Amino acid sequence: MSMSTSQVTAAERAAAIARRVPPSFLWGAGTAAPQIEGGRRLDGRADSIWDTFAGRPGTVRGGETPSTADDHYRRWRSDVDLMGELGLQAYRFSLAWPRIVPAADGRVEPRGLDFYDRLVDALLARGIEPFVTLYHWDLPQWVQDRGGWPARDTAELFAEYAGHVAARLGDRVRHWTTLNEPWVFVFAGHLEGAHAPGLRDPDAAVRAMHHALLAHGQGVRVLREALPADARVGVALDMMPTMPATDRPEDVAAAARHDLYRNWLFCHPILRGAYREGTRELLGAEPPVVGDDLAVISAPVDFVGVNYYHRSVVVEDDAVPLSRARETAPPGTYTAMGWEVYPAGLEEILAQLHDRYAPRSIYVTENGSAWDDEAGPDGRVEDHDRTEYLAAHLESAAACVERGVSLDGYFAWSLLDNFEWAEGYGKRFGLVRVDYATQRRTIKRSGELYRAVLHASAAGRGA
Ligand code: FCB
């Protein structure tokens, strides 16, 4: 059977991408516990702030909740088979803190740890490298009830949780990420009210920011003590190259504020041990630093994970809290999230990170796009837009490597369609479609392109 022209083109494009990066470059895909696991009440799991938040009217589109999600908690075995089918070299997933430490007495729920133990073994048996994220936004509700991120104690509780997990999985998991996108869970959660816990409180947001940083630092410390010397520890930050919409000085200044707010607010203290210049003015408050907090926060990391989706083109707008910068929508192509498709931005932001901070290693820990997929009768999705987005961003990642950025791997977001936070299930990011009525999984065309890249890369490594 001969291949159609478009198939040949896709295969050639995939092979060309794989050739542009060294054989050691790691190709993976990611998910997060609250977005895929479901199993809200299984095996002693307690509620997270997302269960509580989604239970309140008007928070999540359509009143949807993460209670069942992709039912991955019960279907993990076949999901790992799917990863094998795609040829993933690495899988980034998060652990559910409320499964592992379900109550304020601090006891560890063995069934929660057992789940991840089995998952890690299944991944390793397939030669898939596990990348564990400790916190992807599902704070146990009991921690929230004790003050949540605005409370300093939460950093300590996080470090204890990190210790339990490292003791159990540290002999097999080599790559660890403390927090996922602290900007989002801090500011969308405590200032904008759009994410759990749904606060609109600038003071709480500033405290949450500092304590999230402290949790990261204390987490790194605990992981280093518990893990073998070759373990690699990092953090995943959301970043977006930022530019003014016009050359008016007000907009240029707004872009500088937005850039600090969205790109360097967390990165700078972690990599430099100080809040970046302008932080106090931006926040209108002093972060609640105590003693040697900044030394704890800046414990050396082995890699920085960058989650990239789109750029920001901004104008001054005094109505926007803190940054006083509003994102505009320049002409272009937009995803179902309303995010501009701007592949060059991946290279731009990684180059900025590399040039300014020179982290030892960088991974793209998330990148992907939501589209209004239409499934054929067989469940198949001809998602040309997502396929094009993926290919163009992989090319941008390859360009980073070629210009000398220390980029060591790329994780597509996401392996599966899943619970997209306040957007519910309507926004689909998966390389694999999930039919929520049947939980049937079907690899989309974009997943096939990715598989072709992974196969070409494996062939290049002589695998
Ligand atoms: C990021 C989140 C991830 C996913 C993508 C679309 O901000 O880290 O969980 O929802 O956006």
Residues whose N, C-alpha, C, O or C-beta is under 5 A from the ligand:
A	BS01	FCB	A32 E181
